[in-house]
Amino acid sequence: MFSAMAEADDQNSKVYIAYLGERPYEDVKLTTDSHHELLESVMGSKEKSLESMMYSYRHGFSGFAAKLTNSQAQKLARMPIVARVFPSSLYKMRTTRSWDFLGLSSSPSASSNLLHRAKMGDNVIIGVIDTGFWPESESFNDKGMGPIPSRWKGICQSGEDFNSSHCNKKVIGARWFARALIADHGEEAVFKDYLSARDNKGHGTHTASTAGGAFVRNVSYFGNGRGTLRGGAPLARLAIYKVLWSDSLLGSDADILKGIDEAIHDGVDVLSMSIGKSIPLFPVVYDVNPVAVGSFHAIAKGISVVCAGGNEGSIQQTVENVAPWLFTVAASTIDRAFLASITTLGDNATYLGQTFLKKDVVGKLVVMDRRCAGILGSDIPISGNVVLLCFIDLAMKAGASNAVMPGKQAKVVGVIYAGQHNDILGSGDIPSIYVDTHVGTKLFNYLITDDHALIRLTATQTIIGKPISSRIAFFSSRGPNSVSPGILKPDIAAPGSNIIAAVPPNHKGGDKGFAAMSGTSMATPHISMATPHISGIVALIKSLRPTWSPAAIKSALITTARVEDLSEMPIFAEGSPRKVADPFDYGGGVVDANAAADPGLIYDLGATDYIYYYLCSMGYTEADISHLSQQKTVCSSKRASILDLNLPTITIPALTNSTTVTRTVTNVGNLTAVYKAVIKAPPGSKVRVKPRVLVFNSNVKKISFKVKFSSTLQRNYGYSFGRLTWTDGVHLVKSPLSVRFDFF
């Protein structure tokens, strides 16, 4: 039986990725030739090797993708030169006000902010790995931009309804990758899409314009959120790598890895990837995660890689993209709401709900059943305009289009959903209005006491500023890290809810080439609007601080992030129940771009640090990791502690009696500075820092210190949180502390 299964499996070939590590040759032709020779030894002939090969990875690292049977993949994996072989699986993809909310106004009166100091990201290159872009969008115009940077090595790849003329001095390169997806899933996987860098779905256009789009004035979404649209780094250059396809928005590991490889070759400074996988049944460690592997090589070459934390809701341990070298982003809301009034005409009471409602409507209020699938009392004939009232759990939420209509003579003009809102607003033919349960109950009481129960829904108005507090969005995935509990994830939060940006003109739910999306908005649960916000800010800091490493930039953003909203109240996290946010919701906090430009101190890291303190500590041997770096890295017989990885965060996943960790900070502020430690210990612990005072001068730029955690509890307890802050009276360098008490 088992031999028959193996034989059947052997007849079915699929795409595998062979990862070989660092490039053996600087010459890309020699590297590619070595890949074909290796594959030829497995396939038995040069012709079969050429037919099987999907991609040769030859720029940032060495490897290839090929269509193989299971036995061929196993034979390849046994070869000493091959580090890993793994099947190519599927990835899914995961603003007018948001930049002003983040303190990055383009107004000349705000000339001291990071946007202006960084020259709006001039000549920084942001690579966007997504669904492509719509080249005719005004967000990608190149008015006033100078020559393309001479270091750029990329191309503008032709394809369906797309040629080299569609690139310009704003979008300086575009490539597309679908060979592996088609090889494994057939032509139907890309059937409804352009076989080119042209965007059919809209997500790539939206993320690219959010990260680095040009200025577009007088933009709104059905009259809401009107203002000047632009990206975070409006003078940055964009390079587009299309790896996600069709309505399903799926991409193959092998295609994505090729996109990363070419982006490294082309010369990008920042990689923005709003992609992820659904929650795995088991943790996906780095060496079977192509995005983590490819991104490691990007980081080693000084490219910051920004990834989505995921949109799996407020459940613990759902955060994705958790390798420590990745910049993992959670989604927050901003100080803006789209509100419509709901007026009960019988007693003239008015309530507010969130929606995109294009015009006023009047209708009879009708309550739906518990699943929002039908009308209570539907045997009673109803005619005219009706507004449906539905009390609904977020997990059961259905669109109005799925509701049972209350009769042929009736027309549904709106659906009011009462309950906890998931921070995603839609704009369908039948508007959905979101209210809390308290308002829903008042509307229900009105319905049962008034024979006519008429209500008026008034068109949406945009409200911004102090009345609206920012919070962590309901859909944003949460920590702790399921692969390495000692590494805090997510790293930071950024706006990701109802963000207005560019889309193709035929985009469903769009308005004249623009739409509001949400995520870490539309129908897919894997979209992330928070990622391009951080990508744009990273581009600005890269422009201002060109010598900083990806780890230094990440440290600056994490240690200066806000844990209070603009009214100095704690930031809340939406969920069941709603609660004060903690590091598992937002990492260091909500991004504060201007503070990150001058952080005072940074926690720096390089590729060898990730290898020694992270991979060696996880049990990988020198043979396992020798392919990652041309520099020899020795895993000592006494295993390094993952807790000593020089991150700007400290997480102790199992504190029994006491644990001591080491950190090193680098002064990037005034040459002479004295920093003192301010400790807010996690409840249930004592925290001591040695030394408690750090003295920097022209000769002393780096100082190491130790942090000792001691438990005051003698029983198991969940996580508690605190903070270590270094301050010189000007800077506040904040590190979140997360401690779990474990006596088993």
PASEDREN-114426 format. One line per 5 residues: for each residue x, y, z of C-alpha. Coordinates in pm, 1 decimal, always signed. Each point is the difference from the previous one (the first is absolute). Example, Ala and Ser with C-alpha at 12.3 -4.5 7.8 and 13.67 -1.06 7.14 Angstrom:
// PASEDREN-114426
+1230.0 -450.0 +780.0; +137.0 +344.0 -66.0
// end
This chain:
// PASEDREN-114426
+0.0 +0.0 +0.0; +271.7 +242.4 +100.7; +207.0 -74.0 -310.4; -306.6 +63.3 -215.3; -56.1 +333.2 +173.7
+365.1 +93.4 -47.9; -19.6 -96.0 -368.5; -313.4 +209.7 -48.1; +161.3 +291.7 +181.1; +306.9 -39.1 -219.4
-208.3 +39.1 -314.8; -129.6 +337.8 +117.9; +258.5 +272.8 -29.2; -26.5 +342.3 +160.9; +220.5 +301.9 +55.4
+274.1 -33.5 +261.5; +251.1 +261.1 +113.3; +364.3 -103.8 +41.8; +178.1 +246.9 +226.0; +381.0 -3.2 -18.6
+87.8 +305.3 +211.5; +250.4 +268.2 -93.5; +95.9 +35.5 -367.3; +307.1 -208.4 -92.8; +97.3 +245.3 -276.4
-32.2 +372.1 -60.3; -68.7 -77.4 -366.4; -372.9 -73.0 -27.0; +52.0 -217.5 -311.1; +234.0 -231.1 +189.2
-252.0 -20.1 +283.4; -282.0 -85.0 -240.9; +212.9 -258.8 -180.3; +77.1 -167.4 +332.1; -373.8 -23.6 +70.6
-66.7 -170.0 -336.3; +288.0 -243.8 +55.3; -137.7 -91.7 +340.2; -351.8 -47.3 -132.4; +130.1 -195.1 -300.0
+160.0 -252.0 +238.4; -345.3 -60.5 +148.4; -207.5 +7.8 -319.7; +241.4 -210.0 -208.1; +32.1 +232.4 -299.3
+59.0 +362.4 -90.8; -329.1 +14.5 -190.5; -202.8 -117.5 +299.5; +188.1 +242.0 +223.9; -85.1 +295.9 -223.9
-364.6 -109.5 -18.9; -27.1 -43.2 +377.1; +170.9 +323.9 +108.1; -238.7 +279.8 +102.5; +244.9 +258.4 +137.3
+367.2 +38.6 +78.6; +55.8 +208.3 +314.6; +337.9 +159.8 -63.8; +12.5 +354.8 +135.2; -68.2 +22.6 +372.8
+66.1 -369.4 +65.4; +41.4 -329.2 -183.1; -275.0 -248.6 -80.0; -261.6 -95.8 -253.3; -361.9 -105.4 -41.1
-81.6 -304.2 -208.5; -288.9 -235.8 -65.5; +94.3 -331.4 +160.3; -149.0 -322.6 +121.0; +22.9 -84.1 +368.6
+288.2 -245.4 -53.6; +191.2 +251.4 -212.1; -42.2 +261.3 +272.7; +128.0 -246.8 +260.4; +301.2 -86.4 -218.2
+77.6 +370.4 -38.6; -33.0 +59.0 +375.5; +261.5 -270.2 +73.7; +268.4 +183.1 -196.0; +257.0 +168.6 +229.6
-7.5 +327.4 -191.8; -376.5 +38.9 +56.2; -101.8 +171.1 +324.9; -377.0 -54.0 -19.7; -265.7 -126.7 -239.4
-361.6 +86.9 +65.1; -320.4 -2.4 -203.7; -126.5 +332.6 -128.6; -323.6 +78.4 +184.1; -243.4 +288.6 -30.7
+0.1 +345.2 +156.0; -293.6 +239.4 +20.1; +18.4 +372.9 +16.9; -89.1 +134.2 +305.8; -196.7 +1752.5 -110.3
-96.4 +340.3 +32.3; +9.7 +42.0 +381.4; +243.3 -264.1 +127.8; +324.8 +186.4 -71.4; -120.2 +316.4 +172.4
-111.1 -215.3 +293.3; +356.5 -136.2 +19.4; +142.8 +352.6 +14.4; +130.5 -1.6 -357.3; -189.0 +294.8 -144.9
+122.0 +121.1 -339.3; -88.9 +358.3 +87.7; +294.4 +245.2 -31.0; -75.9 +113.3 +356.5; +101.8 -350.6 +120.6
+350.5 +24.4 -146.9; +165.4 -150.0 +309.5; -173.3 -336.1 -22.2; +159.7 -318.4 -134.6; -173.4 +27.5 -338.8
+175.0 +327.5 -80.3; +330.2 -81.9 +173.3; +22.7 -319.6 -206.6; -80.3 +189.1 -323.0; -317.6 -207.9 -32.4
+204.0 -316.2 -55.8; +169.5 +135.5 -312.3; +182.2 -277.9 -190.8; -67.3 -274.8 +253.7; -131.7 -307.4 -184.9
-296.2 -189.0 +148.9; -61.3 -348.4 -138.9; -365.5 -108.9 +23.0; -69.1 -373.6 -17.1; -372.6 -27.6 -66.0
-261.6 -14.5 -281.7; +168.0 +251.6 -232.7; -112.8 +359.3 -65.1; -228.7 +206.3 -224.0; +249.6 +216.4 -194.4
-254.2 +260.1 -114.2; -90.5 +97.8 +356.9; +91.5 +357.0 +89.9; +168.4 -138.0 +312.7; +282.2 -121.2 -224.8
+64.0 +319.2 -195.0; +362.1 +117.0 -9.2; -51.0 +374.7 -21.2; +299.5 +186.6 +138.6; +209.8 -310.3 +63.1
+366.9 -8.9 -96.3; +193.8 -266.8 -189.0; -25.1 -364.7 +102.9; +278.6 -85.9 +250.1; +307.4 -132.3 -181.9
+25.7 -295.9 +239.5; -332.7 -140.6 -126.3; +46.7 -330.1 -187.7; -361.5 -103.8 -52.5; -220.1 -27.3 -308.6
-353.4 +81.1 -109.8; -120.3 -341.9 -116.6; -254.6 -9.6 -280.6; -313.3 -212.6 +12.6; -372.8 +4.4 -59.1
-123.8 +359.6 -48.9; +330.6 +124.6 +139.8; +331.9 +111.7 -146.8; +311.9 +191.7 +97.8; -169.1 +336.3 -60.2
-220.5 -64.9 +303.8; +299.8 +56.0 +228.2; +128.1 +350.5 +65.5; +211.2 +192.5 +250.5; -245.6 -87.4 +281.2
-52.7 -371.2 -75.6; +348.4 -83.5 -124.8; -41.1 -375.2 -37.1; -263.4 -273.1 -23.9; +25.5 -377.7 -16.9
-247.9 -287.4 +26.7; +34.7 -362.5 +111.9; -256.6 -276.0 -50.3; +185.6 -300.4 -143.0; -8.5 -207.3 +318.8
-364.1 +80.4 +74.7; -103.1 -104.5 -351.1; +218.9 -312.0 +11.8; -170.0 -123.3 +317.4; -355.1 +133.1 -44.6
-48.6 +48.8 -373.6; -90.3 +297.2 -216.5; -327.1 +47.2 +191.6; +203.5 +135.4 +292.5; +65.0 +316.6 -202.9
-302.9 -17.0 -229.9; -164.2 +329.6 +101.0; +322.0 +197.2 +28.5; +244.6 +181.3 -228.6; +312.6 -203.5 -73.7
+206.8 +307.2 +72.2; +74.9 +244.4 +280.1; -340.4 +165.1 -57.9; -221.5 -30.5 +309.1; -340.3 -158.1 -43.5
-109.2 -22.9 +364.9; +109.6 +335.5 +143.2; +192.0 -101.6 +309.8; +345.7 +59.5 -147.8; -105.0 +339.3 -136.7
-138.2 +91.4 +341.8; +310.4 -105.4 +197.1; +247.3 +153.9 -246.9; -182.2 +334.4 +0.5; -17.1 -7.3 +381.5
+372.7 -62.3 +38.2; +138.0 +228.5 -270.3; -276.5 +147.8 -214.0; +21.7 +349.2 -147.3; -217.1 +296.0 +105.8
-357.7 -13.1 -131.1; -221.8 +288.5 +108.0; -370.8 +6.6 +86.2; -46.3 -374.6 +43.2; -295.0 -149.1 +187.9
-188.2 -325.4 +30.4; -361.9 +71.7 -92.3; +52.1 +348.1 +143.8; +156.8 -128.1 +322.9; +349.4 +61.8 +131.7
+66.0 +272.3 -255.5; +356.2 +128.9 -20.4; +334.7 -33.9 -175.4; +99.7 -361.3 -52.4; +366.3 -99.3 +11.7
+232.6 -270.3 +116.5; +215.9 +13.5 +311.0; +307.3 +68.9 -212.7; -148.4 +186.2 -299.6; +334.9 +58.6 -173.8
+121.1 -357.8 +44.0; +29.2 -225.9 -303.7; -214.7 -311.2 -26.1; +94.4 -342.3 -135.5; -290.6 -240.5 -54.1
+26.1 -379.2 +32.1; -328.2 -174.3 -81.5; -22.0 -340.6 +169.7; -368.2 -18.5 +105.9; -265.9 -85.7 -253.8
-368.7 +4.3 -93.8; -304.7 +17.4 +223.2; +148.8 -248.3 +247.3; +303.6 +228.5 +52.4; +229.2 -300.5 +32.6
+372.1 -20.2 -63.0; +247.3 -289.0 -7.3; +300.2 -15.4 +233.4; +228.3 -48.5 -299.8; -136.9 +307.0 -181.3
+23.2 +215.9 +312.3; +356.9 -114.0 +65.5; +92.3 +92.7 -356.8; -153.6 +343.5 +55.8; +217.3 +47.2 +309.9
+309.9 -121.1 -187.0; -53.3 +243.1 -288.2; -78.5 +287.4 +237.9; +336.3 -56.5 +172.5; +170.8 +7.6 -340.3
-190.4 +306.2 -120.8; +112.4 +215.0 +292.9; -305.2 +67.9 +217.0; +51.3 +157.4 +343.2; -326.4 -117.1 +157.6
-216.7 -306.2 -73.4; -369.6 +30.6 +81.5; -184.2 -334.3 +12.8; -365.9 -2.9 +103.8; -18.6 -377.9 -16.1
-40.4 -289.8 +238.6; -134.6 -348.7 +45.3; -307.2 -108.2 +190.4; +63.4 -113.2 +357.2; +212.1 -317.3 -30.6
-80.0 -320.3 +183.6; +356.2 +8.9 +132.3; +260.2 +278.0 +23.6; +184.6 +67.8 -326.2; +369.7 +25.6 +89.2
+233.8 +213.0 -203.5; +163.5 -265.2 -216.5; -324.3 -122.5 -156.6; -132.8 +353.5 -49.7; +125.4 +139.4 -332.0
-101.8 +357.1 +84.9; +205.5 -13.6 +320.2; +297.0 -155.0 -182.9; -6.2 +245.1 -290.4; -53.3 +293.1 +234.5
+302.2 -100.6 +207.1; +220.3 +50.8 -305.3; -168.7 +333.8 -69.3; +65.4 +115.5 +356.8; +363.0 -114.2 -27.2
+35.4 +238.4 -295.5; -149.6 +293.8 +188.5; -358.4 -22.3 -132.7; -276.8 +51.8 +256.3; -280.9 -254.6 -40.7
-344.1 +103.9 +126.9; -270.4 -267.9 +31.5; -361.6 -30.1 +106.7; -69.8 -141.3 +345.3; -322.8 -155.7 -128.5
-374.3 +55.0 +26.2; -113.2 -301.2 +201.1; -179.5 +208.0 +261.4; +52.3 +47.8 +369.1; +105.3 -359.4 +76.0
+333.4 -59.4 +171.8; +293.3 -154.5 -188.9; -134.5 +84.3 -345.4; +270.2 +247.6 -104.7; +181.9 -95.9 -322.1
+343.9 +79.0 -146.8; +176.8 -40.3 +333.8; +368.5 -37.5 -97.3; +191.3 +260.3 +206.8; +156.6 +166.1 -304.8
-342.6 +83.4 -144.4; -182.5 +320.7 +94.0; -344.4 -136.5 +91.7; -289.1 +247.2 +4.8; -332.6 +1.5 +186.5
-294.7 +214.1 -109.9; -143.0 +296.7 +187.3; -278.0 +245.8 -72.6; +48.1 +375.4 -35.5; -180.9 +303.8 +138.6
-260.0 -10.2 -275.6; -348.0 -147.5 -17.2; -259.7 -16.3 -276.3; -327.3 +59.1 +183.6; -362.6 +2.7 -112.5
-294.3 +98.0 +218.3; -291.5 -235.9 +60.9; -317.6 +190.1 +89.9; -312.9 -175.6 +128.5; -276.3 +211.3 -155.6
-263.0 -108.9 +251.5; +174.0 +149.9 +304.3; +268.6 +210.7 -174.8; +296.1 -164.6 +177.3; +334.6 -2.3 -181.1
+287.9 -246.9 +24.0; +330.6 -33.0 -184.7; +136.8 -292.5 -197.4; +309.0 -59.7 -213.9; -49.0 -43.6 -374.0
+64.1 +128.7 -349.7; -354.8 +117.1 -79.9; -20.8 +198.3 -322.4; -343.5 +162.7 +48.9; -287.9 +34.7 +246.2
-254.0 -281.8 +7.0; -323.9 -61.8 +191.1; -145.9 -342.5 +70.7; -195.1 -218.7 +239.1; +214.1 -171.5 +263.5
-25.8 -379.9 -9.5; +185.8 -234.9 +235.1; +177.2 -309.0 -131.9; +47.6 -340.1 +159.8; +309.1 -92.0 +203.5
+206.0 -101.1 -301.4; -102.1 +296.4 -213.6; -136.7 -250.4 -249.4; -368.7 +88.6 +8.3; -267.0 +233.0 +132.4
-173.4 -53.4 +331.5; -374.2 -12.4 -66.7; +59.5 -36.4 -373.7; -353.3 -133.3 -49.4; -118.5 +360.4 +38.2
+10.0 +173.2 -342.5; +238.7 +294.7 -12.9; +29.5 +249.0 -283.4; +197.9 +313.1 -77.9; +349.0 +85.9 +122.1
+125.3 -201.8 +296.7; +306.5 +23.1 +222.4; +106.8 -330.8 +151.3; +117.0 -15.4 +363.6; +231.6 -288.8 +82.3
+155.4 -91.2 +336.3; +299.9 -197.9 -104.9; +318.4 -161.3 +123.4; +303.0 +104.9 -204.7; +68.7 -361.5 -86.5
-347.6 -33.3 -152.0; -8.7 +328.7 -188.5; -166.2 -34.5 -338.9; -42.6 +262.0 -268.4; -336.3 +154.9 -73.6
+5.1 -172.5 -337.3; -41.1 -333.8 +182.8; -304.3 +111.0 +197.4; -341.7 -144.8 -76.2; -202.3 +280.2 -152.9
-322.5 +89.0 +183.1; -216.0 -25.7 -309.6; -6.1 +89.0 -369.7; -160.3 +336.8 +69.9; +277.1 +104.9 +241.0
+340.3 +153.0 -68.8; +287.0 -26.4 +250.1; +169.7 +341.5 +19.9; +231.5 -72.7 +292.2; +109.0 -253.9 +261.3
+81.8 +103.6 +356.9; +239.8 -242.2 +169.7; -13.1 +25.0 +380.4; +294.0 -143.4 +192.2; +375.4 +27.6 +17.9
+138.5 +147.3 -321.8; +298.1 -152.7 -179.3; +136.9 +337.3 -124.0; -64.1 -80.9 -367.5; -253.2 +212.1 -187.3
-138.7 -114.7 -333.6; -165.5 +192.9 -279.3; -245.1 -226.2 -176.7; -325.0 +72.2 -180.9; -178.6 -53.4 +331.8
+179.8 +204.8 +267.7; +92.9 -159.6 +331.2; -11.2 +216.0 +314.5; +181.8 -112.6 +314.1; -120.7 +90.0 +350.7
+71.2 -141.0 +344.1; -239.9 -229.8 +182.9; -131.3 +284.3 +217.5; -117.6 +196.1 -304.9; -132.2 -318.0 -158.3
-213.6 -67.2 +308.6; -146.2 +351.2 -10.3; -89.7 -45.4 -366.5; -162.2 -335.4 +78.0; -206.6 +155.9 +279.7
-111.3 +269.7 -243.4; -101.5 -265.3 -253.1; -224.7 -188.5 +244.7; -166.5 +313.2 +139.3; -67.2 +185.5 -325.8
-238.8 -146.2 -257.8; +173.3 +171.9 -290.5; +362.3 -9.2 +129.4; +127.9 +232.5 -271.5; +365.3 +109.6 +14.6
+219.1 +232.7 -204.2; +362.7 -79.5 -81.4; +197.3 +316.4 -77.0; +296.4 +3.3 -240.3; +344.1 -53.2 +155.5
+203.9 +285.9 +141.3; +374.4 -19.0 +73.3; +99.3 +75.5 +360.3; +367.5 +45.2 +94.7; +198.6 +105.0 +304.6
-43.7 -29.4 +374.7; -348.9 -155.1 +10.0; +143.5 -309.0 -170.9; +265.4 -202.4 +182.9; +236.1 -237.4 -177.9
+8.0 -365.8 +102.4; +130.7 -336.4 -113.5; -239.2 -132.3 -263.7; -215.1 -303.6 +74.6; +135.6 -197.2 -296.8
+368.9 +55.1 +84.0; +178.3 -325.0 +95.0; +149.5 -27.1 +348.9; +302.5 -147.6 +173.7; +167.4 -174.0 +164.2
+235.4 -143.4 -259.1; -89.6 -365.6 -66.6; +342.3 -90.6 -148.2; +234.7 +174.8 +244.6; -185.6 +121.9 +311.9
+310.7 +194.0 +107.0; -33.3 +232.1 -303.2; -274.0 +261.7 +31.6; -236.6 +22.2 -297.1; -155.9 +211.3 -141.3
+270.2 +268.8 +5.8; -213.5 +311.2 -43.2; -345.9 +122.7 -102.1; -94.5 +242.0 -276.6; -322.6 +123.5 -162.2
-173.0 -283.4 -182.7; -373.7 +58.9 +26.0; -209.6 +166.0 -273.0; +298.2 +153.1 -177.7; -78.9 +191.7 -319.2
+245.2 -51.5 -287.4; +15.9 -72.9 -373.7; -158.7 -302.7 -172.9; -70.1 -89.4 -364.7; -300.2 +190.0 -142.3
-201.9 -323.6 -36.0; +56.1 -99.7 +363.1; -315.7 -131.1 +167.5; -90.7 +245.2 +273.7; +230.4 +267.9 -136.3
-82.7 +362.7 -71.0; +173.5 +160.8 -299.3; +319.0 -197.1 +50.6; +13.6 +12.0 +379.9; -129.9 -224.3 +277.9
+13.9 -55.3 +374.3; +160.4 -325.5 +113.8; +85.8 -153.5 +335.9; +233.2 -265.5 +124.4; +351.3 -101.8 +134.3
-813.7 +128.7 -524.8; -195.2 -110.7 -204.5; -85.0 -371.4 -29.1; +339.5 -153.2 +70.1; +125.8 -51.7 +356.1
+367.3 +27.8 -86.5; +34.4 +360.9 -110.4; +225.5 +233.0 +195.8; -14.3 +377.5 -19.0; +223.2 +41.3 +307.9
+307.1 -145.4 -175.3; +37.4 +273.9 -267.0; -26.3 +269.9 +267.3; +307.2 -140.4 +174.8; +171.2 -55.2 -336.8
-46.7 +367.4 -85.4; +134.7 +111.3 +338.0; +299.3 -235.6 -27.4; +74.5 +160.2 -338.9; -0.9 +345.9 +160.6
+237.5 -109.1 +276.9; +221.7 -173.6 -257.0; +19.1 +329.6 -188.7; +84.6 +192.9 +316.7; +234.6 -264.8 +149.8
+145.3 -186.0 -303.0; +267.1 -183.8 +203.8; -244.3 -155.1 +247.9; -53.7 -374.7 -20.7; -349.1 -153.4 -28.1
+25.5 -96.0 +369.2; +93.1 +356.6 +96.8; -300.3 +141.3 -187.9; -229.8 -255.7 +160.0; +141.2 +79.0 +345.1
-55.0 +373.2 -50.0; -366.0 -57.7 -89.8; -70.9 -248.8 +279.8; +164.6 +194.6 +283.7; -174.5 +326.4 -88.5
-347.9 -141.8 -67.3; -303.6 +131.6 +188.6; -188.6 -204.8 +258.7; -247.1 +282.9 +62.6; -230.0 +173.7 -246.4
+19.9 +371.1 -76.2; -215.6 +78.7 +306.0; +256.3 -183.6 +220.8; -240.1 -283.8 +76.3; +110.0 -364.5 -37.9
-46.4 -150.1 -345.7; -271.5 -266.0 -2.9; -11.5 -323.7 -196.6; -330.0 -103.1 -154.3; -98.3 -358.0 +73.3
-221.4 -215.6 +213.8; +21.2 +165.7 +243.4; +141.7 +341.7 -84.4; +306.5 +66.2 +216.1; +300.8 +223.6 +54.1
+254.4 -95.8 -266.4; +322.6 -177.3 +95.2; +318.1 -96.3 -190.1; -167.0 -309.8 -149.4; -247.3 +236.5 -167.6
+238.4 +270.2 -124.0; +362.0 -92.3 +75.8; +171.7 +322.4 +101.3; -318.2 +201.6 -62.8; -152.1 +210.5 -277.7
+266.4 +149.8 -225.1; +123.9 +356.1 +66.8; +200.0 +82.1 -312.5; +135.1 +338.1 +111.3; +134.3 -136.0 +329.2
+165.7 -289.4 -184.5; +210.1 +243.5 -201.4; +187.3 +86.3 +320.3; -23.5 -302.9 +234.2; +307.3 +79.8 +212.5
+107.9 -365.2 +34.3; -39.8 -300.6 -228.9; +28.1 -376.2 +44.2; +195.6 -116.4 -304.6; +35.7 -347.2 -155.9
+163.7 -164.6 -298.8; -42.3 -327.7 -186.2; +255.5 -181.6 +218.0; -191.3 +103.4 +313.5; -318.9 -155.1 -135.8
+189.7 -318.9 -79.9; +180.8 -31.4 +334.9; -264.5 +117.1 +246.7; -310.0 -114.2 -186.8; +74.7 -297.5 -224.0
+274.4 -156.5 +214.8; -218.4 +42.0 +309.9; -284.9 -182.4 -177.2; +218.2 -306.5 -45.2; +119.2 +42.4 -357.7
+350.9 -133.7 -53.6; +288.8 +162.6 -182.4; -72.8 -231.0 -292.9; -362.1 +121.6 -1.5; +91.1 +367.1 -11.7
+330.7 +4.1 -188.7; -189.8 +82.9 -320.6; -135.6 +327.9 +140.3; +323.9 +196.3 +9.5; +340.9 -6.1 -164.6
+141.4 +95.9 +340.0; +55.0 -306.1 +218.0; -237.1 -0.3 +296.0; +75.4 -232.3 +289.6; -280.6 -130.0 +219.5
+174.9 -49.0 +334.1; -44.5 -318.1 +201.8; -177.6 +212.8 +259.2; -307.1 +104.2 -191.6; -54.9 +376.9 -28.1
-315.5 +135.4 +159.5; -265.1 +128.3 -235.9; -86.2 +247.7 +275.9; +335.0 +174.4 -65.0; -83.4 +84.1 -362.8
+50.1 +376.7 +1.6; -359.5 +97.6 -65.5; -161.4 +318.9 +136.5; -254.6 -223.5 +175.7; +38.2 -258.5 +277.9
-230.9 -299.4 +30.3; +46.7 -270.5 +266.2; -229.8 -289.9 -95.7; +63.9 -212.4 +312.4; +123.2 +178.3 +314.2
+43.3 -227.8 +300.2; +240.0 +158.5 +248.7; +221.7 +246.7 -185.8; +131.4 +66.4 -350.2; +262.8 +248.1 -118.8
+23.1 +136.3 -354.6; +256.0 +222.4 -170.2; -54.9 +292.3 -233.6; +229.2 +248.7 -176.3; -102.7 +350.6 -101.1
+169.8 +236.4 -243.3; -16.7 +375.4 +46.5; -122.3 +174.7 -317.3; -80.0 +332.2 +168.8; +226.0 +257.0 +161.3
+359.2 -121.1 +39.0; -8.6 +64.6 +375.6; -310.4 -133.6 +168.2; -101.7 -158.4 +329.3; -294.0 -241.1 +0.1
-175.2 -127.7 +312.1; -219.0 -308.7 +24.1; -366.6 +33.4 +96.7; -157.8 -337.0 +75.0; -365.8 -98.4 +4.8
+22.4 -365.5 +100.0; -261.1 -246.9 -128.1; -233.1 -81.9 +292.1; +126.7 -306.0 +182.8; +365.4 +72.1 -69.0
+294.2 +209.4 +110.6; +223.2 +151.8 -267.6; +354.0 +121.2 +59.7; +219.9 +170.3 -260.9; +378.5 +13.4 +28.8
+137.5 +256.1 -54.8; -294.3 +234.2 +54.7; +187.2 +295.6 -150.4; +157.7 +1.7 -348.1; +262.9 +268.1 -70.5
+86.7 +65.5 -365.2; +273.5 +223.9 -142.9; +208.7 +31.1 -316.0; +187.1 -319.0 +90.5; -289.3 -202.3 +141.2
-279.4 -55.0 -252.9; -117.9 -348.5 +101.0; -81.6 -128.6 +347.4; -128.9 -339.7 +110.5; -225.9 -51.9 +300.0
-171.6 -290.6 +174.5; -363.6 -31.0 +102.3; -84.1 -247.9 +278.4; -357.3 -121.3 +38.7; -101.5 -164.6 +329.8
-340.0 -151.6 +71.3; -192.4 +104.4 +309.5; -260.0 -270.0 -72.6; +15.9 -368.3 +87.9; -267.7 -117.3 -238.7
-79.4 -14.6 -367.6; -133.1 +318.5 -147.0; -57.0 +138.2 -347.9; +195.1 +282.7 -158.7; +38.4 +336.0 +167.7
+153.1 +308.7 -153.6; +225.9 +287.6 +94.1; +249.9 +238.6 -154.5; +366.0 +96.9 +17.6; +68.2 +360.1 -103.3
+338.5 +164.6 -44.3; -20.2 +379.0 +16.7; +246.3 +287.4 -21.8; -268.8 +257.1 +74.1; -71.3 +45.9 -372.1
-37.1 -348.1 -146.3; -215.5 -283.9 +127.2; +138.0 -333.7 -123.2; -275.4 -245.5 +92.2; +23.3 -379.4 -0.2
-311.0 -209.6 +72.1; +50.2 -277.7 +258.2; -213.9 -315.3 -21.1; +29.0 -270.5 +266.3; -180.6 -333.3 +41.9
+26.8 -178.2 +336.3; +47.5 -376.0 -31.6; +75.7 -237.6 +288.2; -78.0 -331.8 -169.9
// end
